[in-house]
Amino acid sequence: MKFTIVLLALAAAFQGGVPAVEPGFTSLFNGTDLSGWKVSGAPESFMVRDGAIIASGPASHLYYDGSFKNHTFRNFELKIDVMSRAGSNGGVYVLTEFEEIGGSERASGHFPSKGFEVQVYNADGGPRTGSLYHVVDIVDQSPTKDDEWFTQTITVLRDTITVKVNDKQVVNWTQPADWNGGREGPGRRITGPGTIALQAHDPKGTVFYKNIRIKLLD
């Protein structure tokens, strides 16, 4: 009888592709399609397969645009399960806002001009996975490996951003009173609430995102 109850509970948890989330968290991705998300850039850079968002294509960003808290978050804990293929580049933006064309232009394309990026990149030649991009860069060995799922946890509480990779803290940054955004410009400042965005960096790489859940800390 207990075995039957467990099976029924598991079936309910995974119905529609949405896995069970930790107490206090709300899922932002249904595991089957991009309902509640909005693409800036090339729509073909994002697709859903086997319960994950696959990002591969021209530089583009997928913004959470759903109904939960009107896609506006200030103090929160965000958890995302991520996997990258060899040499792939990606990232998770927080405190950002939708732009039809990203206001920050780089050699590989347009990127959000507001908010902070938490890096996904395990190769050489750039900030590694878990970096608060161009604010606190991890330049030593990446805390993760390609082709392996890991959990990235991003917490924003007042003027502090912390990042954990598989529950190990890799960034703990508090915004100084005189912070001007650093090399990324004034948009890289904690000024108020925003939404979340996932990055497709370029056609040469593939990054997978799934089990996207958030807990409000307000």
Backbone torsions as a table, in degrees:
resi	resn	phi	psi	omega
1	MET	NA	-45.7	178.8
2	LYS	-62.0	-38.4	179.3
3	PHE	-61.6	-41.3	178.4
4	THR	-62.7	-41.8	179.8
5	ILE	-63.5	-40.8	178.5
6	VAL	-63.0	-43.6	178.9
7	LEU	-61.8	-42.4	179.0
8	LEU	-64.0	-39.1	179.2
9	ALA	-65.2	-42.6	178.2
10	LEU	-64.6	-40.9	178.9
11	ALA	-62.4	-40.5	179.4
12	ALA	-67.1	-39.1	-177.8
13	ALA	-64.8	-35.4	-174.6
14	PHE	-101.7	5.2	179.3
15	GLN	-61.3	131.9	-179.2
16	GLY	76.4	9.4	175.9
17	GLY	85.9	3.2	-178.5
18	VAL	-97.5	113.5	179.4
19	PRO	-73.5	159.6	174.9
20	ALA	-63.3	144.2	179.1
21	VAL	-114.1	162.9	-179.5
22	GLU	-64.2	152.9	178.0
23	PRO	-54.7	134.5	179.4
24	GLY	91.4	-12.1	-179.2
25	PHE	-97.9	153.4	175.7
26	THR	-122.7	131.6	178.6
27	SER	-75.1	136.9	178.9
28	LEU	-106.2	-4.1	-176.3
29	PHE	-134.4	127.1	-173.5
30	ASN	-81.9	-4.9	176.0
31	GLY	80.9	-1.3	-176.9
32	THR	-124.8	-31.8	179.2
33	ASP	-154.3	-176.0	-174.8
34	LEU	-97.8	27.5	174.7
35	SER	-58.2	131.6	-179.4
36	GLY	86.2	7.1	178.9
37	TRP	-128.5	151.2	-174.4
38	LYS	-135.8	131.0	-175.6
39	VAL	-91.6	134.3	166.7
40	SER	-110.9	116.9	-176.7
41	GLY	114.4	-138.4	-174.5
42	ALA	-90.6	116.7	-180.0
43	PRO	-58.0	-29.9	-177.6
44	GLU	-71.3	-6.0	178.8
45	SER	-77.1	-9.1	-178.8
46	PHE	-132.6	137.9	173.6
47	MET	-149.6	165.8	178.8
48	VAL	-117.3	131.0	176.9
49	ARG	-151.4	134.3	176.8
50	ASP	53.9	40.9	174.8
51	GLY	79.2	9.4	-178.0
52	ALA	-128.5	149.6	170.1
53	ILE	-85.1	124.4	180.0
54	ILE	-104.4	123.0	-179.1
55	ALA	-110.4	114.3	178.8
56	SER	-161.0	116.8	-179.2
57	GLY	152.3	-170.6	179.4
58	PRO	-54.6	149.1	-177.3
59	ALA	-49.2	117.3	-176.3
60	SER	-152.8	164.6	-178.5
61	HIS	-137.6	141.4	-178.3
62	LEU	-111.5	109.8	-175.0
63	TYR	-95.8	138.9	171.3
64	TYR	-70.9	124.0	-175.7
65	ASP	-130.7	21.5	-174.6
66	GLY	-80.2	-176.2	-172.4
67	SER	-83.8	-19.2	-176.1
68	PHE	-63.1	118.7	-178.3
69	LYS	51.2	29.8	179.7
70	ASN	53.7	37.8	-179.7
71	HIS	44.9	41.2	-179.7
72	THR	-131.6	115.8	-173.5
73	PHE	-130.3	137.7	178.2
74	ARG	-115.9	-59.7	177.4
75	ASN	-112.2	119.8	-171.3
76	PHE	-162.9	166.0	169.2
77	GLU	-120.8	120.7	-177.7
78	LEU	-112.0	131.5	175.9
79	LYS	-122.5	133.5	178.7
80	ILE	-138.9	133.4	172.4
81	ASP	-89.1	130.3	-170.7
82	VAL	-133.3	146.4	170.2
83	MET	-145.1	139.3	178.6
84	SER	-123.6	146.8	171.7
85	ARG	-81.8	166.1	-174.9
86	ALA	-55.1	129.1	176.8
87	GLY	77.1	4.0	-175.2
88	SER	-80.6	153.2	-178.8
89	ASN	-126.5	137.0	177.5
90	GLY	-160.1	-167.4	179.6
91	GLY	177.1	166.0	177.9
92	VAL	-123.7	122.7	178.0
93	TYR	-96.7	141.8	172.7
94	VAL	-127.3	159.0	-179.6
95	LEU	56.2	36.0	-178.2
96	THR	-108.2	-178.6	176.3
97	GLU	-147.1	152.1	-174.7
98	PHE	-64.8	135.9	172.0
99	GLU	-132.2	131.3	176.9
100	GLU	-58.0	-42.0	174.3
101	ILE	-129.4	119.9	-178.0
102	GLY	-55.3	136.5	-174.7
103	GLY	-81.1	-6.3	178.1
104	SER	-106.7	110.5	-175.7
105	GLU	-99.0	130.4	176.4
106	ARG	-126.5	178.9	-178.2
107	ALA	-60.1	-33.4	-176.5
108	SER	-90.6	-1.7	177.6
109	GLY	142.2	-161.1	-178.0
110	HIS	-101.1	139.9	-176.2
111	PHE	-132.4	158.7	-178.5
112	PRO	-56.9	138.8	-179.6
113	SER	-92.5	-8.3	-179.6
114	LYS	-124.7	142.7	176.1
115	GLY	101.0	-176.2	-176.1
116	PHE	-120.1	138.7	176.2
117	GLU	-101.7	132.0	170.4
118	VAL	-102.8	120.0	-166.9
119	GLN	-73.1	147.5	166.7
120	VAL	-126.0	105.2	-176.9
121	TYR	-171.5	120.6	-175.3
122	ASN	-110.8	-0.4	-177.0
123	ALA	-88.8	-175.3	178.3
124	ASP	-86.8	163.4	171.2
125	GLY	89.2	20.2	178.2
126	GLY	-176.2	170.1	176.4
127	PRO	-56.5	138.0	-174.6
128	ARG	-87.9	172.7	179.1
129	THR	-51.6	135.4	179.9
130	GLY	94.9	-13.6	178.4
131	SER	-62.1	141.3	166.0
132	LEU	-86.1	95.6	-158.9
133	TYR	-50.2	120.6	178.4
134	HIS	59.7	19.6	170.2
135	VAL	-119.0	-56.3	170.7
136	VAL	-131.0	99.3	-176.1
137	ASP	-95.3	132.1	172.6
138	ILE	-89.1	115.0	-175.0
139	VAL	-109.9	-8.0	176.1
140	ASP	-84.9	-159.5	-177.6
141	GLN	-61.5	138.8	179.5
142	SER	-64.0	143.6	178.8
143	PRO	-75.6	-3.5	179.9
144	THR	-132.4	173.0	177.3
145	LYS	-122.4	152.3	174.4
146	ASP	-64.0	153.2	176.0
147	ASP	67.2	19.2	175.1
148	GLU	-131.7	132.3	177.5
149	TRP	-69.3	140.7	172.5
150	PHE	-141.4	161.6	178.6
151	THR	-107.0	124.6	176.7
152	GLN	-104.1	123.5	-179.5
153	THR	-114.6	122.7	-178.6
154	ILE	-119.1	121.6	179.7
155	THR	-117.2	127.7	174.8
156	VAL	-116.2	119.2	179.9
157	LEU	-139.4	110.5	-174.7
158	ARG	55.5	-116.2	-176.6
159	ASP	-103.7	21.5	-177.8
160	THR	-122.6	134.8	174.7
161	ILE	-118.2	126.3	174.4
162	THR	-119.6	148.4	179.4
163	VAL	-129.1	132.6	173.1
164	LYS	-122.4	143.7	172.9
165	VAL	-119.9	116.7	-174.8
166	ASN	51.8	45.3	176.1
167	ASP	70.8	4.3	175.2
168	LYS	-100.5	122.0	-178.2
169	GLN	-69.6	128.8	179.3
170	VAL	-119.2	-17.7	178.2
171	VAL	-140.8	136.1	171.1
172	ASN	-143.8	97.9	-171.8
173	TRP	-123.7	129.6	174.5
174	THR	-111.1	127.9	-175.9
175	GLN	-67.4	122.3	176.3
176	PRO	-65.7	155.1	-178.8
177	ALA	-60.7	-30.4	-177.8
178	ASP	-100.8	16.8	-177.2
179	TRP	-64.5	130.3	-177.8
180	ASN	-110.7	8.8	-179.1
181	GLY	101.0	-9.1	178.3
182	GLY	63.2	-150.3	-174.4
183	ARG	-69.2	-16.3	178.8
184	GLU	-88.4	-5.6	174.8
185	GLY	93.8	179.4	-171.1
186	PRO	-64.4	-18.7	178.4
187	GLY	-69.6	-16.3	179.4
188	ARG	-92.0	52.7	177.1
189	ARG	-129.7	147.2	173.7
190	ILE	-81.0	106.7	-177.5
191	THR	-123.6	-18.0	-177.6
192	GLY	174.0	-169.9	-177.0
193	PRO	-73.3	167.7	176.9
194	GLY	-167.6	-172.3	-179.6
195	THR	-109.8	-167.3	-175.7
196	ILE	-119.4	145.0	176.8
197	ALA	-140.1	146.1	176.4
198	LEU	-107.7	144.4	-173.8
199	GLN	-106.5	133.9	160.5
200	ALA	-106.4	117.1	-170.1
201	HIS	-88.0	-41.9	-176.3
202	ASP	-167.2	164.2	-176.8
203	PRO	-70.1	-13.4	-176.4
204	LYS	-81.3	-16.7	-174.7
205	GLY	-118.2	165.0	177.8
206	THR	-139.5	125.8	177.8
207	VAL	-126.1	137.7	-179.5
208	PHE	-110.0	137.1	177.2
209	TYR	-128.8	133.6	176.8
210	LYS	-152.9	174.9	178.9
211	ASN	48.7	55.1	-177.9
212	ILE	-87.0	113.8	-176.7
213	ARG	-140.5	154.3	-173.6
214	ILE	-138.8	145.6	173.8
215	LYS	-125.1	125.9	-179.6
216	LEU	-77.3	141.3	-179.7
217	LEU	-117.2	11.6	179.2
218	ASP	-71.6	NA	NA
